[in-house]
Amino acid sequence: MKLSSFYARCGGNYADAVARFQGEAPVLRFLRMLPDDDSLSNLLDDVSRGDAPAAFRAAHTVRGIAQNLGLPRLASTAADLTECLRGQTVIPPEAHVLCDTVRQSCDEILSLIAQLEE
């Protein structure tokens, strides 16, 4: 799959990402790093452990990565989770639902990344 198709399928902003990274090659390089990034697994672990401050930091990181790569759906769901966790000392019940939404969005993006052309 071409990079422009990837962005179309995941609701991303191809033109913005290519402009931000000054070309397709850097965008592809950073997208291909996502499967090895531990931000999502840290988020899931922090939420399951009930560590709200750590979960907040992990959600904030996922949001930042998504924004930088021009992935607005993931950025939006991670931002919602970030705000839900902001200032919390325990994980609010709604954070579990939001965390599942972030995980599903990440899974979709990772699946599409695996289909990108070399």
Phi, psi and chi 1 to 4 in degrees:
 res  aa     phi    psi   chi1   chi2   chi3   chi4
   1 MET       -  140.5  162.4 -175.3  -13.6      -
   2 LYS   -77.0  156.8  -67.2 -168.4  178.5  -64.1
   3 LEU   -60.1  -40.8 -174.2   60.8      -      -
   4 SER   -62.7  -36.9   57.6      -      -      -
   5 SER   -68.3  -39.5  -63.5      -      -      -
   6 PHE   -55.0  -50.4  164.7   84.3      -      -
   7 TYR   -65.3  -37.2  -86.4   96.4      -      -
   8 ALA   -64.1  -42.3      -      -      -      -
   9 ARG   -72.2  -29.8  -70.8 -171.8   56.6 -167.6
  10 CYS  -100.4    9.0   70.2      -      -      -
  11 GLY    72.7   24.0      -      -      -      -
  12 GLY   -90.8  178.8      -      -      -      -
  13 ASN  -113.3   92.5 -169.4  -31.5      -      -
  14 TYR   -58.3  -51.6  168.7   77.9      -      -
  15 ALA   -61.2  -41.2      -      -      -      -
  16 ASP   -64.4  -44.5 -178.5   55.2      -      -
  17 ALA   -64.4  -44.9      -      -      -      -
  18 VAL   -64.7  -39.2  169.9      -      -      -
  19 ALA   -66.9  -44.1      -      -      -      -
  20 ARG   -62.0  -41.0  179.5  177.6  -65.2  117.0
  21 PHE   -96.3    2.8  -71.8   95.5      -      -
  22 GLN    60.1   45.3  -59.1  176.9   -9.5      -
  23 GLY   137.2  163.3      -      -      -      -
  24 GLU   -69.9  -38.6  -83.1 -164.4    5.6      -
  25 ALA   -57.4  -46.5      -      -      -      -
  26 PRO   -66.2  -35.5  -18.2   27.4      -      -
  27 VAL   -61.7  -48.6  175.4      -      -      -
  28 LEU   -59.0  -42.3  -75.4  166.0      -      -
  29 ARG   -59.7  -45.5 -171.9  175.5   78.3 -119.4
  30 PHE   -71.4  -37.9  -77.6  104.9      -      -
  31 LEU   -61.6  -40.6  -76.6  172.8      -      -
  32 ARG   -70.3  -14.5  -72.3 -164.3  176.2  106.1
  33 MET   -81.0  -21.1  -66.7  167.5   89.5      -
  34 LEU   -57.2  -42.9  -84.9 -178.2      -      -
  35 PRO   -58.2  -26.6  -25.9   35.5      -      -
  36 ASP   -93.8   -5.7  -63.4  -35.9      -      -
  37 ASP   -73.7  136.9 -173.5  -86.7      -      -
  38 ASP   -96.7    9.6   60.8   -3.3      -      -
  39 SER   -61.1  -44.6  -60.4      -      -      -
  40 LEU   -67.4  -44.9  177.9   62.7      -      -
  41 SER   -63.9  -36.4   61.4      -      -      -
  42 ASN   -61.8  -43.4  -71.7  -15.5      -      -
  43 LEU   -60.1  -49.6  172.1   61.0      -      -
  44 LEU   -61.7  -42.5  -61.5  173.9      -      -
  45 ASP   -64.1  -44.4  -69.3  -14.8      -      -
  46 ASP   -63.1  -41.6  -64.6  -22.6      -      -
  47 VAL   -66.6  -44.2  168.1      -      -      -
  48 SER   -66.1  -30.1   69.0      -      -      -
  49 ARG   -79.8  -14.1  -79.7 -166.0  -23.1  -91.2
  50 GLY    81.3   20.2      -      -      -      -
  51 ASP   -91.7   87.2 -171.8  -19.1      -      -
  52 ALA   -61.5  -45.1      -      -      -      -
  53 PRO   -61.4  -41.5  -26.1   36.1      -      -
  54 ALA   -68.6  -38.9      -      -      -      -
  55 ALA   -63.5  -39.0      -      -      -      -
  56 PHE   -59.0  -48.2  167.1   79.7      -      -
  57 ARG   -62.3  -41.5  -71.0 -172.3  -60.4  -84.3
  58 ALA   -67.1  -42.1      -      -      -      -
  59 ALA   -63.6  -39.8      -      -      -      -
  60 HIS   -63.0  -39.3 -169.0  -88.6      -      -
  61 THR   -65.4  -45.7  -61.8      -      -      -
  62 VAL   -59.9  -43.1  170.4      -      -      -
  63 ARG   -59.2  -46.4 -178.8 -155.5   51.6   83.8
  64 GLY   -63.4  -43.2      -      -      -      -
  65 ILE   -60.4  -46.7  -69.0  168.1      -      -
  66 ALA   -63.4  -42.2      -      -      -      -
  67 GLN   -63.4  -45.3  -83.8 -173.8  -39.4      -
  68 ASN   -63.1  -33.6  -76.0  -32.6      -      -
  69 LEU   -88.6    2.1  -72.1  171.4      -      -
  70 GLY    71.8   40.6      -      -      -      -
  71 LEU  -115.0   79.5  -56.3  168.9      -      -
  72 PRO   -65.6  -32.6   21.3  -29.4      -      -
  73 ARG   -64.5  -46.3  -77.0 -166.7  -71.1 -144.5
  74 LEU   -65.8  -42.8  176.0   56.6      -      -
  75 ALA   -59.6  -41.5      -      -      -      -
  76 SER   -66.9  -45.3  176.4      -      -      -
  77 THR   -68.0  -37.9   57.9      -      -      -
  78 ALA   -67.8  -35.3      -      -      -      -
  79 ALA   -65.4  -40.7      -      -      -      -
  80 ASP   -60.4  -43.6  -68.9  -16.4      -      -
  81 LEU   -65.9  -41.9  179.6   56.3      -      -
  82 THR   -56.6  -47.1  -60.5      -      -      -
  83 GLU   -67.2  -35.5  -68.3  -49.0  -49.4      -
  84 CYS   -63.0  -34.8  175.4      -      -      -
  85 LEU   -90.9  -13.9  -66.4  167.2      -      -
  86 ARG   -56.5  123.7 -172.6  179.0  -62.4  -79.7
  87 GLY    75.1    4.0      -      -      -      -
  88 GLN   -85.1  147.6  -59.7  -65.9  -38.8      -
  89 THR  -105.6  -17.2   55.5      -      -      -
  90 VAL  -128.8  157.1  -64.2      -      -      -
  91 ILE   -76.1  118.4  -56.9  -71.6      -      -
  92 PRO   -68.8  150.6   -7.1   15.8      -      -
  93 PRO   -55.7  -38.5  -23.5   31.0      -      -
  94 GLU   -67.9  -18.9   60.4  -88.2   18.8      -
  95 ALA   -65.0  -31.1      -      -      -      -
  96 HIS   -65.6  -41.2  -65.9  -79.6      -      -
  97 VAL   -66.2  -45.1  173.6      -      -      -
  98 LEU   -62.9  -38.6  -68.9  168.9      -      -
  99 CYS   -63.7  -40.2 -170.4      -      -      -
 100 ASP   -62.6  -38.6  -75.4  -18.8      -      -
 101 THR   -65.0  -42.6  -56.3      -      -      -
 102 VAL   -62.2  -44.0  169.2      -      -      -
 103 ARG   -61.5  -43.7 -177.0 -168.2   46.7   76.1
 104 GLN   -63.5  -41.7  -70.4  168.9   -1.2      -
 105 SER   -63.6  -43.2 -174.2      -      -      -
 106 CYS   -63.0  -42.7  -80.9      -      -      -
 107 ASP   -60.1  -42.0  -71.6  -12.9      -      -
 108 GLU   -61.5  -47.1  174.5 -170.2   -1.5      -
 109 ILE   -64.3  -42.7  -72.0  167.0      -      -
 110 LEU   -64.0  -37.0  -67.6  175.3      -      -
 111 SER   -64.0  -41.1  173.5      -      -      -
 112 LEU   -70.3  -35.3  -68.5  170.7      -      -
 113 ILE   -60.4  -38.7  -72.1  170.8      -      -
 114 ALA   -64.0  -18.6      -      -      -      -
 115 GLN   -95.4   -2.5  -61.4  173.1   43.8      -
 116 LEU   -66.7  143.6  -76.9  169.5      -      -
 117 GLU   -69.4  151.0  -66.6  175.3   -6.2      -
 118 GLU   -73.5      -  -72.0  -62.5  -40.8      -
